[in-house]
Amino acid sequence: MTALSVKLTFYIPNAFSLKDKRQVCRSLVDKTQKRFNASVSEVDTQDVHKTLTIGVAVVSADAAHARRSMDEIIRYMEEHTDAELIMVEE
């Protein structure tokens, strides 16, 4: 069994309040969880309205499958938000 996790940091240029940020976060987390069998949650910078930090975890019996899934999730998250991915921590 292989477990992978990443911490993704996004910059949200159009967020002028925490409400704007939470809307982007909720949308991105919900869409990602529905599409993939992965754990996705906001994990840091909750009080910073221009920065969104999301944690993603994937568990698989096959290490190669886990890596492919994680890469696909990251790519999906980049493509389905107006926020800019600025950091990936593995």
N, C-alpha and C positions, 0 to 999 in steps of 0.2 A: 504494500500500500504506500502511495506517495501523496503527501500533502504539500501544496504550494500556497504561498500567500504573497501578496504585493500590496504596497501602499501607494496610491496614485494621488498626486496633488494637481489640482486644476486651478487655473486663474479664470475668474468670471468677470470680464470687463464691464458687463451691463448690469451687474448687481449693485444697487445703490442702498440696499437695506438687507437685513437678515432674512426678511420675508422673501425677497427676490432670490437670495441664495438658497433658501430652503425649497423653493419651487423647482429650481434647477436640480438640486440634490434629489428630491423626491422623485422627479421624473426620470432621472438617469438611473437611480437605484431600482425603481420599479420595473423599468423597461429591461434592465440587465438581468434581474432576478427571474422575470417571466421567460426570457429567451434562453437562459443558461441554468444549469443545475449547479449553482455556486452561491456561496454566502457573500453578500455585498452590503456594506454599511458605512455610514459616515463615522470616522474614527478619531478625527482631530480637527482643530481650528474651527470649532463650532461657533465661536463668537467673532470671527473675522469674516466680514461680508463679501470680500472679493476672493477669498481662498477657500477651496473645497478639498478636503482630504478624505478619500474613500479607501477602505480596506476590502480586498477581495480574497477569498480562500476557495481552493479547489482540492478535492480529494478524489483519487483514482487508483485503481489497482495497477495501472501501467504508467510509468513515469513519462513516457513519450506522449501519451494521451493527455496527461495532466498539463504538460508544457504547451501542447497545441491548443488545448482549451483555454489556458491562461492568455496565450498570445491572441487568440480570437476574441476573448472578452475585452482585452485592452484595446484592440483595434476597433471593436464595436463601440466601446465607450467614447473613444476619440471621435468617431464618425457621427454619433447621435447626440451631440450636445454642442452648444455655441461656446462652451468654455474651452480654454486651451490647456492641454495636458502639458505641465511644465516639469514634472518629476515623477520617476518610477523608482520605487525602492523595493528591492526583493529581499 
